[in-house]
């Protein structure tokens, strides 16, 4: 039923050699984050352009009045990272299945992805024959927030290419 897949801000299933940066673990485990935490988590804090994009993204999200994210209840917050443990154990052999799939996969990442470094995808070069990896410079985990038009353009091109070549319905 899936004709193509786009993955943003994630890592491959199973064990990976390139771990989170410590700052991600420290900041992401806070129940409440302020704007500077958002910059650390989702942008490139050392880049003036990325910080400006963080302000724009924050403003766009704050202006939304419908379809807002539902806040995780504080008593459930302790379970937030449990899914990642299962993903790393890979009990369903998802990594092996990615290597055998015929489904086109687009991975969009950033050069300073503090929680899911793109190097983990690079380690699988040649093992994932349908996977394309795009890494955007001076960006972080929220690359789609920093460059919404660019990322949507890549996704659109990926989908259109696959339609044209018979990979998508």
JOWO-V962706 format. One record per backbone hydrogen bond with DSSP energy under -0.5 kcal/mol. CO is the residue of the C=O (numbers start at 1). NH is the residue of the N-H. If there is no record, write none. Layout:
CO/NH, CO/NH
This chain:
1/3, 3/104, 5/106, 7/108, 17/19, 21/24, 21/25, 22/26, 23/27, 24/28, 25/29, 27/30, 34/38, 35/39, 36/40, 37/41, 38/42, 39/43, 42/140, 42/142, 43/45, 44/47, 46/48, 47/51, 48/52, 49/53, 50/54, 51/55, 52/56, 53/57, 54/58, 55/59, 56/60, 57/61, 58/62, 59/63, 60/64, 61/64, 69/71, 73/76, 73/77, 74/77, 76/79, 77/80, 79/82, 79/83, 81/85, 82/85, 82/86, 83/87, 84/88, 85/89, 86/90, 86/91, 87/14, 90/93, 93/97, 94/98, 95/99, 96/100, 97/100, 97/101, 104/5, 105/132, 106/7, 106/108, 107/109, 107/134, 108/9, 109/136, 110/113, 110/118, 112/114, 114/21, 117/120, 118/121, 118/122, 119/123, 121/124, 122/125, 124/127, 124/128, 128/131, 130/105, 132/107, 134/109, 134/136, 136/111, 136/139, 139/112, 140/143, 142/145, 142/146, 143/147, 145/148, 147/151, 148/152, 149/153, 150/154, 151/155, 152/156, 153/157, 154/158, 155/159, 156/160, 157/161, 158/162, 159/163, 160/164, 161/165, 162/167, 162/168, 163/166
